[in-house]
Amino acid sequence: MFKNITYEVTEGIATITFIREKALNALNAETIKELGQAIEKVKTENVRVLVFKGSGRAFIAGADINEFRGKTAAQIKSFSLRLQRVLNNIELLEIPVIASINGFCLGGGCELAMACDLRIASSKALFGQPEIKLGIIPGSGGTQRLPRLVGKTVAKEMIFLGNNVDPDRALSIGLVNKVVSPEDLDSTVNELAQKLARGPSFALSQAKEAIDRGIEMSLLDAIQMEANVFSLCFSHEDMEEGVSAFLEKRKAQFK
């Protein structure tokens, strides 16, 4: 069905893998279209966790610069908005989304990773928003998601200079959750995805919504919203199972 990505679901875990190895999985218009279609499939299928991976030496090395040549400002704006819409849809998924970052994670690749909930990196990964070196700026959420993750000062340093960030610094600034050896990356991500898939999906979706919505609100508004979302969990069968399992000293079996 897809040319530039693969899509598979196993035991409630969907995996989307970018397979444009010769282009270091750069995002061209066709890949963005396929990615959007795959996200729509995730919404309609019994998926509890989504994982993004890149084949070869890269997660995603950025947007495909070949597609920038000869384009007008209006055409580039349309390209930017299309990718932004796809990344927004990823961020707005109700399920946990994990980026498994094996290599180059630059430009649009870094922007896609930042739209995910969790980022696990190989010790060979490399991060950055190098657009300034082309005389442009990030155009798919980089100037907005990066400062929300790492703070305004560090984000300005990364975007103004366009320098790459190694995995250790990415971990220290909060850009990634964990760094592991290349040979342990798949097993670490799989273990995390399976743990999330076995968890209470409704509560996970509510926690994600509370965090993502609340961070944009005032504290007083956010904690009121939290109380509303918290109370919703008590109307779901997973709460009954979780409390019963705790009191009965057994492992919860969430549906």
N, C-alpha and C positions, 0 to 999 in steps of 0.2 A: 504493500500500500504506500509506503514511504521510500524515498530515494536517499535522503540525507540523514535520516534518523532511523532508529529501530524503536519499537514499542512492544513491550511484553508485560504481562501481569502474572505473578506467581504468588499464590496464597495471600492475596490482598495487597501485594506490593507491586506497584507499577514502576518499570524502569524505562526511561527514555535515554537512549545513547546516541550521541552525535558521531557520525561516521564519515565525515569529509576529511579523512586523514591527510590527504595531499595538501589540503588548504588549512591544515591545523584546526579543522572544524569551525572555520570562520563562518559567521552568520550572513548568508546572502538572502535575497528576497524569497527564494524557493524554500530555504530551510525555515525561515520565519513563518511562512505559510503552513508548512508541515507541522511545525511546533504548535501553532495555534490549533490546528486540527487535532493533534494528539492531546492537548489540554482539554478540549471538548470531550474526547473519549473518556478521559479520566473522570470527568464530571458525571458521566452517564453509566459508568461501570462500578462494580463493587470493589473500589480501591480505597484502602485505608492509609496508605503511605505512598508518596511518590519520590523516586530517586532519579537524579540526573547524573549522567556519566559522559565522559569523552573517550573516544578510541584513539589509539596511537599516543603521540607525545603531548597532546593538549586536551584540556577540558574544552575550552573555546578560546581561541587566540584573538577574538575581537570580531568586529564587523568585517565583511569582505570589502576591502578598500577598492578593489577593481570596479565595484558597482558605484563608486563615488565619481568616477571620471565622467566629465561632460554633463553632469546633472545640474539642474537649476536649484536655487535655494528652495523653491516651492516643492520640487520633487524630493529633495533631501528631507524637508519637513514631513512630507507624507511617509517616507521611509522610517523616520524617527518615531512618528506617532503610531505606525503599525507595530513596531517592536515594543514601544511603551505599552500598548494595549495588551500584547501577549504577556509581557512581564508582570503587568498589573493583574492579569487573570491568574498567573501563577501565584502571586502573593496573596490573592483573595481566595484561593482554594481553602476549603474548610479542613482539609487533612494536613498533617505534617509533610513538609517537603524538604528533602535533603540533597545538597550538592556534594557529590563525591569528586574531589578535585585532584586530578592525577598529574597535571602539567601546567602548561600556559593557561592562565586565567586572566585575560587582559581585555580592556575595553568593554565591548558588549558582553564578553564572557564573564567578566567581573560583575557587570550590572545584572546579568541573569543570576549569578550565584547569590548576589545580595537580595534578590527577590525571594530566595529560598529561606526557610526557617532555620536550618542548621547547615553548617559547612564543615566538612571533614576533609583535611588536606593531606596529600602525600608530602614527604619531606623534599620531594623534587618539584613541587608546585611553585609557580611564580605568579604574583598578583600585580595589578597596576591599572591605572587609567592614563595611557600614554598619548591620548588624543592631542594634547597641547603641542606635541612634537610634529603634528601634521598641520598645525595652525588652526585647530578646531578645539571644541570642548566635548566632554561626554554628552550624549544626546538621548540616552535611554534610561535615565534615572540616576546616573552616576553622581551628578552634582547634588542630588537630594537624598538618596539612600546612604551614600558613603558617610556624610557628616552625621547622620542619625545613628550609624553603627559605631564609628570611631571617633566622633567629635569633630567640630568645625576646624580646629587648628590642624589636626593631622590630615583631614580631608583636603584642606587647601594645599598643604605641602605635597600630597600625592598628585593632586590635579594640576597645580601650578608647575611643578617640575616634571611630571610625567615619568618619574623613576619607578622601577620595579621594586616590589616588596617581597622579601623571602618569607618562607613559611613561619620561621620563628618570630619575625616582627609582626606578621599577620596575626599570629596568636596573641602576641603581647598587646596589640592595639584593639583586639576584639573583633577582628575581621573574620576569623575562623574559630570554631569551637575546639578543634583538636588537630594535632599533627601526628601522623603515624608513618612508618616506613612504607615504601611503595608496595612491598609484598604483603603488607597487612591492611592496605586500604580497603580492598573489597570485603574482607571478612569483618573489619570493624564497622563498615557501613551496613553490611547485611545484618550484623548482630543488632545494631541500633534500630534499623528498619523493622526487624522482626519484633523487637521489644515494644516499639510504638504500635505495630499492627495488632499486638495482643492486648494493648491497653484499652481503656474506656474511650471509644472514639468520640462519643458525644462530649464528654468532659474535655478531651483534647481540643476539640473544635471550639468549645466555649473559652478555654484558656487562651487559645490563639487569637480569638476575636477580642477578648478583653485586653490583651497586651497590645495588639496592633491598633485598636481604636483608642485605647486609653492614653497611649503615648502622645496622641495629637490633641488631647483635652487638657483642661486645667485639672489639678489634682482633685479638687472637690467634685467636679463633674465625673471624673474618671472613677473615683471610689464608689460613687452612686451607681454608675454603670456596672461596676464590678458586682455590687450587691444584687443587681437585677439578674446578671448572668449566673452568679453563684446560686441564686434561688432556683433558676431553671434546671440546674443539675438534679434537684430533688424531685423533679417530675419524671426523671428517666429511670428505666429499669437497671441501668448500670450502677446507680447509687445504691439501690437495694442490694444488688449482688456484692458490691464492694464492702458495704457495712456488714452484711451477713458473713462474708468471708473473714473479715477482721474479727468479729465477735466469736466465730466458730473456729478460729485459728487454722484456716486453710487458705489455699491460693485462690484468688478470685478468677472466675471464668467469665470474662466480659463478652457480650454478644456484639 
